[in-house]
Amino acid sequence: MTSSDSPAADSPRQPPAAAPLEQIAADTAQALLALKAVVVYERQPFIYTSGWASPVYVDCRRLMSEPASRRRLMDHAAALLHERLAGSIDVIAGTETAGIPFASWIADRLDLPMVYVRKRSVGWGSHALIEGELPAGARCLLVDDLTTDGLSKLGTARALREAGALLHDVFVIFNYDVYPQSRAAFAGQGITLHALATWQDVFAQTKALSYFAPERARQIKAFLADPVGWSALHGGAGQLPAHHG
């Protein structure tokens, strides 16, 4: 190859075309199930920081330790985000702590700068929560591993906006997508949520695999049909917190 044939050194890398959404969702659900990342409660339901009770917990962090699955899903994420947001994102922001590795892998594939957002301030000023260089007016994509009702994502989005970023998009590997109020809250803040898979995608895969025992499957089906009611009956919150949004 002659020098004239060589790609420019500063030419940004282009991800391949995104796979169909059905394939992305199926690949994500299958990877999580294969890694036993979909955990069912034994004695006490899981209580999330937002107060909701749930019969299941999805541990996306297990993907960090399995290179093949991690690579496949990060390739899907980069291709999907490039297709939807190419040219409209200047920096990738990861949440402390679970969002940091996924933000890093996505930023690398999209050839974009990265910052991360702390849970608590260190120091003073508008950038006390932000590590890395975040120019004023930078168009930012927030990345985390998953979202339940979206409360923590909205809080992090607010911190980035207060630091001067323009933020209209959030990406997660897994979106519970069972709390209808959260959709309205994201829309109310002018934020679009992007995800590789939802609970419906995972539950569709578990049926074919007989992943859950029949009684557990019934519990999860009841939870998906009415997550707020299920939570209230099992010791968790029974309504959306007043500070939502």
C-alpha positions in Angstrom: 0.0 0.0 0.0 1.4 3.4 -1.0 1.2 6.4 1.3 -1.5 7.8 -0.9 -3.6 4.7 -0.3 -3.2 4.9 3.4 -6.1 6.3 5.5 -5.5 9.7 7.0 -4.0 9.4 10.5 -6.7 11.7 11.9 -9.6 10.1 10.1 -12.3 9.0 12.6 -13.2 5.4 12.7 -16.6 4.5 11.4 -18.5 1.7 13.2 -20.2 -0.9 10.9 -23.9 -0.5 10.1 -26.2 -1.3 13.0 -27.8 -4.7 13.2 -31.6 -4.9 13.2 -33.0 -3.8 16.6 -34.5 -7.3 17.1 -31.1 -8.9 16.8 -29.5 -6.4 19.1 -32.1 -7.0 21.8 -31.8 -10.8 21.4 -28.0 -10.7 21.5 -28.1 -8.6 24.7 -30.7 -10.7 26.4 -28.9 -13.9 25.5 -25.6 -12.5 26.8 -27.1 -11.4 30.1 -28.8 -14.8 30.6 -25.6 -16.8 29.7 -23.6 -14.8 32.3 -26.3 -15.4 35.0 -26.6 -11.6 35.2 -30.4 -11.9 35.6 -30.7 -12.7 39.3 -34.0 -13.8 41.0 -34.6 -13.1 44.7 -34.6 -16.0 47.1 -36.1 -14.8 50.4 -36.4 -11.0 50.2 -37.1 -8.9 47.0 -34.5 -6.6 45.8 -35.0 -3.0 47.0 -33.5 -0.4 44.7 -32.1 2.9 45.8 -35.2 4.6 44.4 -37.3 2.5 46.8 -38.9 0.1 44.3 -39.1 -3.6 45.2 -38.4 -6.1 42.4 -38.2 -9.9 42.1 -35.2 -9.6 39.8 -32.0 -7.8 39.5 -29.9 -7.4 36.3 -26.2 -7.2 36.9 -24.8 -5.7 33.7 -21.4 -5.3 35.3 -20.8 -9.0 34.7 -20.2 -8.1 31.1 -16.9 -6.5 32.1 -15.4 -9.9 32.8 -16.5 -11.7 29.6 -14.6 -10.3 26.6 -16.6 -11.9 23.8 -20.0 -10.8 25.1 -18.6 -7.4 26.1 -17.1 -6.8 22.6 -20.3 -7.9 20.8 -22.6 -5.6 22.9 -20.2 -2.6 22.7 -20.0 -3.1 19.0 -23.8 -3.0 18.8 -23.9 0.1 21.0 -21.4 2.0 19.0 -23.1 1.1 15.7 -26.5 2.0 17.0 -25.4 5.3 18.5 -23.4 6.2 15.4 -26.5 5.6 13.3 -28.7 7.7 15.5 -26.4 10.4 16.8 -23.4 10.8 14.4 -22.3 14.4 14.3 -24.5 15.5 17.2 -22.3 14.3 20.1 -19.0 15.8 21.2 -18.2 13.9 24.4 -19.2 10.7 26.2 -20.0 10.9 29.9 -20.0 7.8 32.1 -21.6 7.6 35.5 -19.6 6.6 38.6 -19.1 3.7 38.9 -20.9 1.2 36.6 -21.1 3.6 33.6 -17.4 4.3 33.5 -16.1 1.2 31.7 -19.0 1.1 29.2 -18.6 4.8 28.4 -14.9 4.2 27.9 -15.4 1.4 25.4 -18.1 3.3 23.5 -16.0 6.5 23.4 -13.1 4.5 22.0 -15.2 3.0 19.3 -16.7 6.3 18.3 -13.4 8.1 18.6 -14.8 10.7 21.1 -13.5 12.3 24.3 -14.8 10.9 27.6 -15.5 12.3 31.0 -17.2 10.8 34.1 -19.6 12.1 36.6 -19.1 11.5 40.3 -21.9 10.6 42.7 -20.6 13.3 45.2 -18.8 16.5 44.7 -15.0 16.7 45.1 -13.9 20.3 45.4 -16.0 23.4 44.4 -17.5 25.0 41.4 -19.7 23.7 38.5 -17.2 21.0 37.6 -16.8 19.5 41.1 -18.8 16.4 39.9 -17.0 16.1 36.6 -13.7 14.3 35.9 -12.1 15.1 32.6 -12.3 18.0 30.2 -15.9 19.1 29.5 -15.9 22.3 27.4 -18.9 24.7 27.8 -21.6 23.9 25.3 -20.3 20.4 24.6 -23.0 18.1 23.3 -22.9 15.2 25.7 -24.1 11.6 25.7 -24.6 10.1 29.2 -23.8 6.4 29.5 -24.7 4.0 32.3 -25.2 0.2 32.6 -28.9 0.2 33.2 -31.9 2.3 34.4 -34.9 1.3 36.5 -37.2 4.3 36.8 -34.6 6.9 35.5 -34.3 9.0 38.6 -30.6 8.7 39.0 -30.1 9.4 35.2 -32.1 12.6 35.4 -30.0 13.8 38.4 -26.8 13.1 36.6 -28.1 14.8 33.4 -28.9 17.8 35.6 -25.3 17.9 36.9 -23.9 17.8 33.4 -26.2 20.6 32.3 -25.2 22.7 35.3 -21.6 22.2 34.3 -22.3 23.7 30.9 -23.0 20.6 28.8 -25.8 20.2 26.3 -27.5 16.9 27.0 -30.4 15.4 25.1 -29.5 11.7 25.0 -28.9 8.9 27.5 -27.6 5.4 26.7 -27.9 2.2 28.8 -27.3 -1.4 28.1 -30.5 -2.4 29.8 -33.7 -0.4 30.4 -36.3 -1.9 32.7 -39.0 0.0 30.6 -41.8 -0.9 33.0 -42.3 2.3 34.9 -44.5 4.5 32.6 -43.9 7.6 34.7 -40.2 7.5 33.8 -40.9 7.8 30.1 -42.8 11.0 30.8 -40.0 12.3 33.0 -37.4 11.8 30.4 -39.6 13.5 27.8 -40.3 16.3 30.1 -36.5 17.0 30.4 -36.0 16.8 26.7 -34.0 13.5 26.9 -34.2 10.5 24.6 -33.3 7.2 26.2 -31.4 4.6 24.1 -31.0 1.0 25.2 -29.9 -2.4 23.8 -32.6 -4.4 25.6 -35.6 -4.2 27.9 -37.3 -6.6 30.4 -39.7 -7.7 27.7 -36.7 -8.7 25.5 -35.2 -10.7 28.4 -38.4 -12.3 29.4 -39.0 -13.4 25.8 -35.7 -15.3 25.8 -36.2 -16.9 29.2 -39.4 -18.6 28.0 -37.5 -20.5 25.3 -34.7 -21.4 27.8 -36.9 -22.3 30.8 -34.6 -20.0 32.7 -37.0 -19.3 35.5 -38.9 -21.9 37.6 -42.7 -21.7 36.9 -43.5 -19.9 40.2 -40.7 -17.4 39.6 -41.8 -16.8 36.1 -45.3 -16.1 37.4 -43.9 -13.6 39.9 -41.9 -11.8 37.2 -44.8 -11.7 34.8 -46.9 -10.1 37.6 -44.1 -7.6 38.3 -43.8 -6.7 34.6 -47.6 -6.2 34.4 -47.7 -3.9 37.4 -44.3 -3.0 38.9 -45.6 -0.3 41.2 -48.4 -2.6 42.6 -45.9 -5.5 43.0 -43.5 -3.2 44.8 -46.1 -2.0 47.2 -47.2 -5.6 48.1 -43.6 -6.6 48.7 -42.3 -3.9 51.0 -41.1 -1.4 48.5 -42.4 2.0 47.3 -46.0 2.2 46.2 -45.8 5.4 44.2 -43.3 7.5 42.3 -41.1 9.6 44.7 -42.2 13.3 45.0 -38.9 14.6 43.7 -39.2 12.6 40.5 -38.0 14.6 37.4 
